Amino acid sequence: MTAGPDFRTDIIANRRIEYRLIGEPDPASPALVFLHEGLGCTALWRDFPDRLCAATGLAGLVYSRQGYGGSDPCDLPRPLDYMEREACDVLPEVLAHFDIRKFILVGHSDGASIALIYTGLPDVKPAEGIIVMAPHVYVEDVSIAGIRAAKAAYEQGDLKRRLEKFHGNNTDCAFRGWNDAWLNPAFLKWNIERFLPFCTIPVLAIQGRDDNYGTLAQIETIKAAVSGSFDALILEKCGHGPWQEKPDEVLAASAHFIAGLVPKDVR
């Protein structure tokens, strides 16, 4: 499993969680908290968090959710509300563990959905803003088609072998926990639109026009429902991984968005 020398684990919310810190979080300045996709982990973010932290002058926290990377394994099957549970039960504990009092959430795919859910919760520390890449707020036909294709690639292609480099013994937890949940017929009713009106903070939504897991309808739904300011970056010739496929554009837009949230004298 790929892990750098700065990868560590701590017991957080009664589970061992893998993480890495970029710089030292300062209580007076927001930290960037990175929430990975449904097949991601700390290592799979590669150098994107480091580049965004360098561009903004902010510290960062990158962590692997349970069942991913070097974190504890999870029980399978995952509950169909696993993203809601992560936002409600785990993310607040992670923030408290690292004494992160001010923060900006940066989420991709499942991580973006978790970020949106978190902003709609009562009685949690509010984020300064959120960046959501390829977010899902409900299930579309294209989502299911993409996830079925991933299942075929895992069972018949080389996807499992490629994921094993990052997830090790958690490979089946990572893949089955995500893929089996989304392909459960009951998951077709999954919907987090109810959280969006309670999002009163600035949002930057980033989506590739050629995303094979969701359409631009997701972005339009978020725009229409949130109560805070909203900006969007729609990328041409880009699929489900904007930060991987169009890193320069995503870094520039994200750094500009963050600069509008954080005065220079606190960076």
PyMOL commands that set and color helices and strands:
alter all, ss='L'
color gray80, all
select helices_A, chain A and resi 43-45+48-56+82-97+110-119+141-156+159-183+185-189+193-198+217-225+242-245+247-259+264-266
alter helices_A, ss='H'
color red, helices_A
select strands_A, chain A and resi 8-12+15-22+31-35+60-63+103-108+129-133+203-208+230-235
alter strands_A, ss='S'
color yellow, strands_A
deselect
rebuild
show_as cartoon
